[in-house]
Amino acid sequence: MKEIINGLSVFLEGNSKNKSIIFLHGFPYDHTMWKAQIDDLSEKYFCVTYDIRGLGESPVGDGQYTMESFVDDLETTINELKLEKPILCGLSMGGYIGLRALEKFENKFSAVILCDTRADADSNEGKLKRAAAVKRINTEGLAPFTKDFITNCFGENYKQNNQDEFEKRIAKSSVFDPVGVKGSLLAMLGRNDTTEYLSKIKIPALIICGEFDALTPPAVMKSLSEKISGAEFVVIKNSGHMSPIENPKEVNKAIMEFLKKL
């Protein structure tokens, strides 16, 4: 079921009386990246996901986004749906939003699942890459940037064995509004560092990373997990940065085993 909350396209699956999980997608994707997880979890959990502002079916507005405004959207969605301490699950940019949300209002959540993400802010080199991406979109259009960026997100195993699905991902993101994509790049460029908060997280945490993730390698995510007291760390085989899509069976198994312990 689809609802519009504060202008955002929000998608609901499962019984609203069940424990809720709210999924935050990565960049430059939309809510459909979580399909395999929601298909498996919606029988026992109330699954909520939405297209982050400027991406997918959600409005672009002025394109002037910050990580704080993304966190505000998350909080508004939780409040409007009256979700009682949902489990928070975010990948990459969704993880950035999730970590900042924990820093601001951890008491609104019962557990967190962080997939292929990081707590540190962009380095100077990273900021320059984001700026170059904005310039490239302005000069070449969105499609060339999207193709190159998404190609780097996926591992070789998935690209070779799921070529049609891989091409569909590129095509889907290539028709997003460039203003929204650039707004997301600027929000990520300007985000704060949440590393210091990791040791203060008190809710149960599961950290998931693709074995061949080129953007947030296992060593980076293992270091993140070690800073969170009691966090579980799982490496997903034959997977790059988009582990929930590339190896949903292993990701879903890890999530389900984690949820059983809550």
C-alpha positions as CSV (number, residue, x, y, z in Angstrom):
1,M,0.0,0.0,0.0
2,K,1.2,3.5,-0.9
3,E,0.7,6.6,1.2
4,I,1.9,10.2,0.9
5,I,3.5,11.5,4.0
6,N,4.9,15.1,4.0
7,G,5.0,14.7,0.3
8,L,7.1,11.5,0.3
9,S,5.9,8.3,-1.3
10,V,5.8,5.8,1.5
11,F,5.2,2.1,0.9
12,L,3.6,-0.3,3.5
13,E,3.6,-4.1,3.6
14,G,2.3,-6.4,6.2
15,N,0.1,-6.1,9.3
16,S,0.4,-2.7,11.0
17,K,-0.1,-4.5,14.4
18,N,3.1,-6.4,14.0
19,K,6.6,-5.1,15.0
20,S,7.7,-2.5,12.4
21,I,10.9,-2.2,10.4
22,I,11.6,1.0,8.5
23,F,14.0,0.6,5.5
24,L,16.2,3.5,4.1
25,H,17.5,2.9,0.6
26,G,20.9,3.9,-0.8
27,F,21.9,6.4,-3.4
28,P,20.9,6.7,-6.3
29,Y,18.2,4.1,-5.8
30,D,14.6,3.9,-4.5
31,H,12.5,1.8,-2.2
32,T,12.4,-1.1,-4.6
33,M,16.0,-2.1,-3.6
34,W,14.5,-3.7,-0.5
35,K,11.9,-5.9,-2.4
36,A,13.6,-9.2,-1.5
37,Q,13.8,-8.3,2.2
38,I,10.2,-7.1,2.4
39,D,8.9,-10.2,0.5
40,D,10.4,-12.4,3.3
41,L,9.7,-10.2,6.3
42,S,6.3,-8.8,5.7
43,E,4.5,-11.9,6.9
44,K,5.8,-11.3,10.5
45,Y,6.7,-7.6,10.4
46,F,5.1,-4.4,9.3
47,C,7.6,-3.2,6.7
48,V,7.8,0.5,5.9
49,T,10.0,2.0,3.2
50,Y,9.9,5.2,1.2
51,D,11.6,7.0,-1.6
52,I,14.0,9.5,-0.1
53,R,13.2,13.1,-1.1
54,G,14.3,13.8,-4.7
55,L,14.6,10.2,-5.7
56,G,12.1,7.6,-7.0
57,E,8.5,8.8,-6.7
58,S,9.1,11.4,-4.0
59,P,9.1,15.1,-5.0
60,V,12.2,17.0,-5.8
61,G,11.2,20.4,-4.5
62,D,14.0,22.9,-4.6
63,G,16.7,20.2,-4.4
64,Q,18.4,22.0,-1.5
65,Y,18.7,19.0,0.8
66,T,20.8,18.4,3.9
67,M,21.3,15.2,5.9
68,E,19.3,17.0,8.7
69,S,16.3,17.4,6.3
70,F,16.5,13.7,5.4
71,V,16.5,12.8,9.1
72,D,13.5,15.2,9.6
73,D,11.7,13.2,6.9
74,L,12.4,10.0,8.7
75,E,11.2,11.3,12.0
76,T,8.0,12.7,10.4
77,T,7.3,9.4,8.7
78,I,7.7,7.5,12.0
79,N,5.4,10.0,13.9
80,E,2.7,10.1,11.2
81,L,2.5,6.3,11.0
82,K,2.7,6.1,14.8
83,L,5.4,3.5,14.7
84,E,6.3,2.2,18.1
85,K,10.1,1.8,18.3
86,P,10.6,0.5,14.8
87,I,13.7,-1.4,13.8
88,L,15.8,0.8,11.6
89,C,17.5,-0.6,8.5
90,G,19.6,1.5,6.2
91,L,22.1,1.0,3.4
92,S,24.8,3.4,2.4
93,M,23.2,6.8,2.3
94,G,20.3,5.3,4.2
95,G,22.9,4.3,6.8
96,Y,24.1,7.9,7.0
97,I,20.5,9.0,7.7
98,G,20.0,6.2,10.2
99,L,23.2,7.0,12.1
100,R,22.4,10.7,12.4
101,A,18.8,9.7,13.5
102,L,20.3,7.5,16.2
103,E,22.4,10.4,17.4
104,K,19.4,12.7,17.6
105,F,16.7,10.3,18.9
106,E,17.9,6.7,19.5
107,N,15.0,6.2,21.9
108,K,12.6,6.1,19.0
109,F,14.1,2.8,17.8
110,S,14.4,-0.7,19.2
111,A,17.3,-2.0,17.1
112,V,19.4,-1.0,14.1
113,I,20.7,-2.8,11.0
114,L,23.4,-1.0,9.0
115,C,24.3,-2.3,5.6
116,D,27.3,-1.3,3.5
117,T,27.7,2.2,5.0
118,R,30.1,4.3,7.2
119,A,30.0,6.6,10.1
120,D,32.8,9.0,9.1
121,A,32.1,12.1,7.0
122,D,33.5,12.6,3.6
123,S,37.2,13.3,3.5
124,N,38.4,16.2,1.4
125,E,39.0,13.8,-1.5
126,G,35.5,12.5,-1.1
127,K,34.0,16.0,-1.1
128,L,35.8,16.8,-4.3
129,K,34.5,13.6,-5.9
130,R,30.9,14.6,-4.9
131,A,31.5,18.1,-6.4
132,A,32.9,16.6,-9.6
133,A,29.8,14.3,-9.8
134,V,27.5,17.4,-9.6
135,K,29.6,19.1,-12.3
136,R,29.5,16.0,-14.5
137,I,25.7,15.7,-14.2
138,N,25.4,19.4,-15.2
139,T,27.6,19.0,-18.2
140,E,26.9,15.5,-19.5
141,G,23.4,14.7,-18.1
142,L,22.5,12.2,-15.5
143,A,22.7,8.9,-17.4
144,P,26.6,8.7,-17.8
145,F,27.1,9.4,-14.1
146,T,24.4,6.9,-13.1
147,K,25.8,4.1,-15.2
148,D,29.4,4.5,-13.9
149,F,28.3,5.0,-10.2
150,I,25.9,2.0,-10.2
151,T,28.5,-0.2,-12.0
152,N,30.9,0.5,-9.2
153,C,28.2,-0.5,-6.6
154,F,27.8,-4.0,-7.7
155,G,30.2,-7.0,-7.5
156,E,31.4,-8.8,-10.6
157,N,29.4,-11.9,-9.8
158,Y,26.1,-10.1,-9.9
159,K,26.9,-8.1,-13.0
160,Q,27.9,-11.3,-14.9
161,N,25.0,-13.5,-13.8
162,N,22.2,-10.9,-13.5
163,Q,22.8,-8.7,-16.5
164,D,19.2,-7.9,-17.2
165,E,18.4,-6.9,-13.7
166,F,21.6,-4.9,-13.4
167,E,20.7,-3.0,-16.6
168,K,17.2,-2.3,-15.3
169,R,18.7,-0.8,-12.1
170,I,20.8,1.6,-14.2
171,A,17.9,2.5,-16.4
172,K,15.5,3.1,-13.5
173,S,17.9,5.5,-11.7
174,S,18.9,7.3,-15.0
175,V,15.4,8.8,-15.3
176,F,15.3,10.3,-11.9
177,D,15.2,14.1,-11.8
178,P,18.9,15.3,-11.9
179,V,18.0,18.1,-9.4
180,G,17.1,15.4,-6.8
181,V,20.2,13.4,-7.5
182,K,22.5,16.4,-7.2
183,G,20.7,17.4,-4.0
184,S,21.5,14.0,-2.5
185,L,25.1,14.3,-3.5
186,L,25.3,17.7,-1.7
187,A,23.5,16.4,1.4
188,M,26.1,13.5,1.6
189,L,29.0,15.9,1.0
190,G,27.8,18.1,3.9
191,R,26.9,15.4,6.4
192,N,28.5,15.3,9.9
193,D,30.7,12.6,11.3
194,T,28.8,10.2,13.6
195,T,31.8,8.0,14.6
196,E,31.9,9.4,18.1
197,Y,28.3,8.3,18.7
198,L,28.9,4.7,17.8
199,S,30.2,3.8,21.3
200,K,27.1,5.4,22.8
201,I,24.6,3.2,20.9
202,K,22.7,1.1,23.3
203,I,20.1,-0.7,21.1
204,P,21.0,-4.0,19.5
205,A,22.9,-3.6,16.2
206,L,23.6,-5.8,13.2
207,I,26.3,-4.7,10.7
208,I,26.2,-6.2,7.2
209,C,28.8,-5.8,4.5
210,G,29.3,-7.3,1.1
211,E,32.5,-9.4,0.7
212,F,33.6,-7.4,-2.3
213,D,32.2,-4.0,-1.4
214,A,34.4,-1.4,-3.2
215,L,32.8,1.6,-1.5
216,T,32.7,0.5,2.1
217,P,35.0,-2.6,2.3
218,P,34.6,-5.2,5.1
219,A,37.6,-3.8,7.0
220,V,35.8,-0.4,7.2
221,M,32.6,-1.9,8.4
222,K,34.2,-4.3,10.8
223,S,35.9,-1.3,12.4
224,L,32.5,0.4,12.6
225,S,30.9,-2.6,14.2
226,E,33.7,-2.9,16.8
227,K,32.9,0.6,18.1
228,I,29.2,-0.4,18.9
229,S,28.9,-2.4,22.1
230,G,27.6,-5.9,21.4
231,A,27.1,-5.4,17.6
232,E,27.0,-8.4,15.3
233,F,29.0,-8.2,12.1
234,V,28.2,-10.3,9.0
235,V,30.0,-10.5,5.7
236,I,27.8,-11.4,2.7
237,K,29.5,-13.7,0.2
238,N,29.8,-12.9,-3.5
239,S,28.4,-9.4,-3.0
240,G,29.5,-5.9,-3.6
241,H,28.0,-2.7,-2.1
242,M,24.4,-3.6,-2.8
243,S,24.3,-6.8,-0.7
244,P,20.5,-6.9,-0.2
245,I,20.1,-7.1,-4.0
246,E,23.1,-9.2,-4.8
247,N,22.7,-11.9,-2.3
248,P,19.3,-11.5,-0.7
249,K,19.2,-15.0,0.6
250,E,22.2,-14.5,2.9
251,V,21.2,-11.0,3.9
252,N,17.7,-12.1,4.8
253,K,19.1,-15.0,6.8
254,A,21.3,-12.6,8.8
255,I,18.5,-10.2,9.4
256,M,16.1,-13.0,10.5
257,E,18.6,-14.5,12.9
258,F,19.2,-11.1,14.4
259,L,15.5,-10.3,14.7
260,K,14.9,-13.6,16.5
261,K,17.1,-12.5,19.4
262,L,15.3,-9.2,20.0
